[in-house]
Structure formats: structure tokens, C-alpha cells
Amino acid sequence: MIVPMLSKIKTFFRALYDLDQTVILTLFCLAVINILVQYSANDKMLSRLFSDVVYLGTSFVILLVVANLNISALKHIAIPIYLISLVLLVAVLMFGVKVHGAQRWLNLGIRIQPSELCKLSVPLILAYYFSLQSRGINFIDYIVGFIFIVIPFALIAKQPDLGTGILVLCSGIFVIFFAGLSWRIIILALIIFLISTPVIWHMLHDYQQHRILTLLNPESDPLGKGYHIIQGIIAIGSGGLYGKGFLHGTQIHLDFIPEKNTDFVITVLAEEFGFVGVCVVLALYLVLVSRGLRITQLAHDIFSKTLAGSITMSLMLYILINMGMVAGILPVVGVPLPLISYGGTATIVLMIGFGILLSIHRQSKY
Amino acid sequence: MSKSRIIAAYIFVFFSFILLFTRYAYLQLFNHNVFLQQSIDNYSSIVPSQPIRGTIVDRNSVILADNQAAYALAVLPKDVKRFQNIFSKISKYANITELDKKKYKVQLQKAKNYDWIVIKDDLSNVEIANLTAHNYEFPELLVFAHIKRIYPFDELYSHSIGYVGRVSLQDKNKLIKSGRVRDYTANDYIGKSGLEQYYEKTLRGQLGRKTIQTDATGNEVRLLNNTAAVDGYTLKLTVDNALQKLAWNLLGERKGAVVAINPQTGGILAFVSKPGFDPNWFIDGISLDDWSDLSQNPGNPLLNRAAQGTYPPGSTFKPFLALASLYLGFRTPNYTMNDPGYFVIPGSSRHYRDSYPYGLGMINMKTALIKSSDAYFYKLGLDMGVDRIHKGLSIFGLGSKTGIDLPIENTGLLPSREWKAKRFANDEYQKNWLPADSVSVGIGQGFNNYTPLQMAHAVSIIANGGINIKPHFLDQVIDENGKVIESYTVSSTKLPIKAADINFIREAMHQVILQGTARGISSGLKYDMAGKTGTAQVVGLSANSRQAKFSGSQFKDHSWFIAFAPMEKPTIAAAIIVENGGWGAGAAAPIARSLFDFYLLGPENPAQTDGQYKKFTPTASVKVDTDDDDSGDDDSGGSDDSSDAQ
């Protein structure tokens, strides 16, 4: 009775040992920082912290499960998951719950946000599609791939949730990029994008235009839209080198920062732990991203490579957009800071991504 | 897959991290102080608590400047928008004047978010009751109590105590310069004139500050720091309120000034300039009507005649000139000359008239003083010359500020060669000191102007036997428990005058009262008094001209009197001027007698007053020339019609 159990535990730890130690350790460090920061950001409310820890624990279990899956298993579920995502997105548009003028959630007992799922399903279907092209990927394949991206993007943008839409778009584009789309086409696409910017501008909703305008000049509207950015910057700047000390941030605890446990969580870290705290987190992120790119490089096949590349670069994009937005150098886009923001669907999706990355790494060793 | 993709990804990652790193370093390292201050400003708000301004009391602790509670109706700027016609709504319950509306608009322009804007101050009990009862109609309005300065004696101390008013932009700039701006809030009162201004620091106390931490919505979270307000100290003056009242009443409807000093201490006993004004009008801003009443009043009530009005001293100058000549060893008391009723500068044909048309015959210095001979002092002035006059008289503080504890006083004019050269720089002839100038100066006319304060100070030097004591109002600074914090330090200098000389002059002045020009006030005198009459010419008029006989009161001479008593260790010395009062013995001298009787013998011996203080109503009359350095009698110095009444 005991012996088989012991052997099972042994297998578990061997499996754990087989996984990339650097990634696991870095994720663990970030989780510790998450708990500290969330304790402060939720004003020492243990109930909130508890549900955050539950999310973290769950996502770690999911990470380990996904990491131990065979990567080829993912190929089998790529199409079903993609289709499910599309169905859910349509369902959101039809029966979704409306919050603050945007219809983003679906109430299925628990409230879920299907657009989050697309952050995985879109790169998955693309990687799968490209892996099928045994004689090489031609231009038509890229067009097909782009269509796979544009459909969910359009559905998400219609909610409207341009921020998440762009992230989904990017996650797909990263796959196309790593699949080897020629530089000439990439540069051409960039030029077309820049030219069409004015057109896109007019397609944006008022609040989206406002966000971008406010970013360019936050002081123009200090008590309106610019308020969040200004208060965020004050929190960051007032932290200084060492910060005001754990639980001693005034901007945070006197309610000057909105959404301080989610999108603006970096202000908590920056105000209470200062530039040192910010650098520690940046260093951990750098380790994760470099490790992700190394895994991408080592991956054997096109499916693993493009998927790993997309997951890694998406992570990079989340970090850049969130920290850049709060620090006032990028538009306000509702993106949580990976692993530091309060746990939720986003954390779980992120950890599934890391699971896939670890699985790819485990299999590329042989 | 080509390697270039991975390299491109690495480059993107590298630049992303560099971007974030530099941005956070920029905010957290290079601009830390800016943002730290902003975060402090975000959460801390300072609630000032007002100190109670010190009161001002007389030598017998009669309160001369007090504080009292006043009730004001006020509104916050953020609520103003909701009241388009705020006044029409309230006018049912409170009497709103045009001045209130004007003040309201001024406040509205400079008010910050949480500064209460006063709609109407000094609400009556009925108004308070009405407004409170109908508060539901305008819940944004608040009736609040605050402390306000009040001067219970209205005009009586308008030129000595002065008044307070709201901090103006000029006050603010001065406060910034002196580094005391943090002690005031925008709506505070500050001393604007007189002792209120001079002793501002002592009276003001210290502003209390409560620093509270507030959250984003402005709710108080906790108290960060609390510095309690320190109330201002009480000023105890040397002034005797009863004597002040008496002096005020004795001047009656006439314009003029009375300055009484204790010659032993330098303490001011009475300090009256008439007409005065009601300082209570100035506290919360004076109305335009009141202001034009005051500023355009021909009686010039805003002028502090006692410390800023300068007048030719007339014959009151003579004892000082005589003493100066003795002090310099230029004359002896025995110097005798013939007074034929006029004086002629040797080698010239001009006649300077004496007030005794047929002269006094052979007279010495004592007789010249007692009878106020002009001829004697014309000659003395001429013989001494401007340099000796300047040197000899400056020791009495004439021509320089007395250093009294008031913000403003005039220097008057004790002439010198340098002064005249400068004054008449463009006049080749007049810029030299002429013998005729000395002649006029000899009898206290010409280039010769002093304030009543300077004359009182100077006569107190003769009174106390030659000690120059700085005159002052302040006696003691007292805290709220009645403990004396500080006593005024008297600064005095013993002048190098021989006792015999000074006693000679004192005796001559004593004889002025007994048998001289002021003998009219000597009947029934119960103490030994010394004095000297004087008449200051307003304009040079020909003695026999029709104009002099029929001209209005504004051309009448100013009546001067200086005096001290008792002879043995005097305790009171005074200088009195009654504008257009005619000759010195007529108008000014009786005032001195009444004051001295009251002061030395007590209130049961009132000379001719009921002791009640009456309000003064200025009457229209032509403005009197009281300019200091070019008073209208430039021609009198050179005129052969100069005359000096007794």
C-alpha cells in the first residue's frame, strides 16, 4: 500500500525535476512577491488574499499537469478549443453580461471571460495549422493563418475590448512571425499599418480615443481620465529607491490608486519597495522571457517552436504594456501584470501557457 | 526557422526592458523628490487655528483695543454655483448692503476651494435667528462665529493704536520678505497702522496648525501633527485713558494735537490728533463712501498731526535757542540789549517787527523769554548763525525722529547750510544761507518745522534737567496669565548741559506762567508750572492789511504751548498745538492747565470739562498747510512784516 504510493510520489518529483528548474524557481519567486503585494494592495484583508492564494495554488497545479502532458496531445485539441472559443465569443455578444458599457463576460455559474481563452486557442490553432504544412509554409498559409486571427479579434473588438483584442491579435502574429514570414512582408505590413492608423483612429470608440489622448497629455484632464495615470505616477515616483516600506504606501492605502490590486498593482510594489523592488521583478521577468526564448530556440518542430515563441513574446508584451501604461508611456489598456496582479482567469491562462512551455522544453531534451 | 527570428525577438526584449528600466529609474530616482512632495500634498491638509490677538490696555488696565465674537454668514466656493442670485434669497432674512456685495465679489476672486466666503459679517441677533430658522432653504450656507478686533473708544486712539485689517497683497509681500508669511492665512487680520502695526509680532501670537491625513475623498484618516495656537500678548501702555479723553475733549471742535509725556520715563501719557477717525471702519474694509468722507475731508482726519504734522514752532522755539546759546557758551544769561520794537540787520534797512510796537527797552535773556521779545531772538538767531543753531538744537532731538514706537513719524526740519543748498539747488541766490534766514529761525519761523511729538520730547528734556529719553507708548508686555513678559527698556542719554544753564531756562519758563505771556492761566494754580507760548504763522500777512483782519479762520495763526509741571521733579510735560487757534496763550495754554490740573491734582479738580468723551464731527474748512520743508511762509522769513504775538 505504502510502497506504490511512495513510488508515485517519487515519479511526481522526478517529473518535477525533469522540468526546467529556472522557470519553476522564477515563477515561485514571483508568486511570493504576489502574495506580499496582494496583502498590501487588498489593505490586509485576509479573505481577499485567501482567494488570491487559491487561484495561485490552482494555477500551479494546472501548470504541473500541463507540463507533464505530451505536447502532441495539444495538437489534437487545437481545433476543438478554437471552435469552442469562437462559440463562446459569439455567445458573449448575444447573452453576455454588460459591465461598464462593455459586454465581456459570460455567466455560466461562474463568470468567465472567453476572450482570455483566445490568448491560447489562437496561437494553438495557428501553430497546429502551420505544423501540418510538411512541404513548407507558403503565402496562402499565412493568409489562412491571418483569417484564424482576425475572426476572434473582430468578435472581441466588438464587445468592445480593444485591449484584449490587440493582445489576441499579437499572440497570433507572433506565431506567424516565428513560422518564418518573410521580412519583406513584415516590413510592408508595418508600413501599411502606419498609413492606416488615421483610419483605425476613426474606428475607435470615444473612450478608446480618449485613453490615448489622455496618455499623450495626462495633465489635460487631471480629475478625469488622467487622474489614474497621474496618481499612478505619483505613487511610483514617491517610492524612490527603497520605497516607503511594506504597508506604508500612502498613495495606495489612502485610495488614490484605482484598481490597485489588478492593473495598477505595480504602483504598490513601486511605492512600498521602491526602485529596488521594481528591478527585482524586472530581473525575474527577464529570466522568464530569456528562458522562454531559449526554449523556443531549442524546440524540435515547427509546432513547438511557434507556440513557445508566441507564449514567450505574449508574456513580454503583457509586461511591457502593463508597466508602460502605469508609468505613463503607453495607452491605458486593461492588461494585468503577469503573476503579480490579483489571480483570476488571466493567471490560469498564463500558467497554462507556462505549462506548455515547460512541456515543450521537457520534450526537446530528448 | 531562421535564427534571425530569435535574434529579432531578443532585440525586442532587450529594448523593452531598457525602456521600462529607464522609465522607472526616471520616475523613482531622478524625480523622486517631486513626486514624494506631491504624494504628501495629496494626503495631508493643514487646518489652521487662529491665535487670539493680544489686547491693548492703558496704564490702569482700561481696555483700548479688544476682541469680540462676531457672527458671519458664509458659503464655500464650490457651492457658489448653485446660488445664482444668492443675495435676493437671503435678503429676506438679513440686511445685505452694497458694500457686502462688493466684498463678497472680491473674496470670490481670490478664494481657494475650502476658504469660507463671507456673505455678511456682524450679523445681528435677529438675523442670526432668521437665518438659522430658514437654514433648510439654503443648507450650504453657514453661520459661524469668529473673533474680531474692536476699538471701544472709536476715534480716540485712531492715530496711536491705529487699526488692523485683512492681510493685503502688500502685507503678504512684506511677510514673505520677513519670512513670517507662514504665520498667516489669507483671511487673517494684521496690524495696518499705529501700535497695532508696530507691535504686530507681539500682539499676533502664533498660528496653530493641525496637519491631518486625508484619503482621496478628503475624509480625515488620522492626526499627523498638531501645533496649538499661541495667543498674542497684551500690551500695557503708559497712556492714561482719562487724560487722553480729557485732551480730546479740550480740543473740542478745533483741529490740533496734544502730546503729553512723563519726562522722568519718556512714557506717553496722552497722544491726541484731531480730527480722528473711527478705526473700526477699517477692520473689514472701509466702504467707498466712508473712505471718500475721510480722504476728502478738509480737516484731513487721516493725518496723524501729533507725529507727522509739522509746524513752525513759533516762540516755543525760544527757550531751546536760548539754552543752545548757553550750552555752546555763545551767550550768558546776562547779555543785555535794547528792544526798540523792531530789529534791523546791520548794514540793511529792513525792519523786523516785534510784537511790542514800542519795544521793551533794555532787556536780558530772562526778560526776553518771559515777555517773548522777538527783537532779542532775531538778534540771537542772527548772531549764532545757522551752524551754531543746528549744532545747539539738534541735541534736543529737533530735526530728527524721536524713535517713538510708531511705524511712521516725521523728522521735521532743523535747518542747515547743506539742507538749504539742496533744497534750493536751482536758485543761485537762495541756495546760500542768508542772514535773513537766521533772523526768522531765531523766532521759530522760516525754515523751521517740528512735530508736536518732537516739541513734547524736547520740552521734557528741559523738564527733567537735560536727559534725553526716547518717548514710548509701551510699558509692559503681559501674557494671558497676567505675568509680565517684558518691560519697556528706557533708553536715555544725559546731555552735556550745565545744570545752572538748564535751571536758568526752567526758571524763566516758570516766570512765563507767573508773570509772562501765559500768566492768564496762572490764577489758582496749586503747583509750580513752567511753559512757553508760541504762535506759528500760517501765511505771511501784513500786520495792518485788511486781509488779516477779515480773513477766515483758516488764515489764523496756529496756537502753540509747551509746558511741564511740577517744577520740582516734573511728572508731566506737554506740547499742544491748536490749528488756527490764534495766539499761544489764548487757545493752547488753557488746555495745558486743565490737563495738568487733572493729572496732578486728580479728577475731582476738573478745570472746565465734564470728563466725558465726545465724538468729533469734522466741519468743512480749507486745508491747512502743514507741509514740512516748504511751508507756505517762505516769504515770512524775509518779510519785514514778520510778527509774533505774545
Interface residues (C-beta under 8 A of the other chain):
Chain A: F177 F178 A179 G180 W183 Q231 I233 I234 A235 I236 G237 S238 G239 G240 L241 T250 Q251 L254 D255 F256 A270 G274 F275 V278 C279 L282 Y285 L286 V289 S290 L293 T296 Q297 I302 K305 G309 T312 M313 M316 I319 L320 M323 G324 A327 I329
Chain B: M1 S2 S4 R5 I6 A8 A9 Y10 F12 V13 S16 F17 L19 L20 F21 R23 Y24 A25 L27 Q28 L29 N31 H32 V34 F35 L36 Q38 S39 I40 N42 Y43 Q213 T214 D215 A216 T217 V221
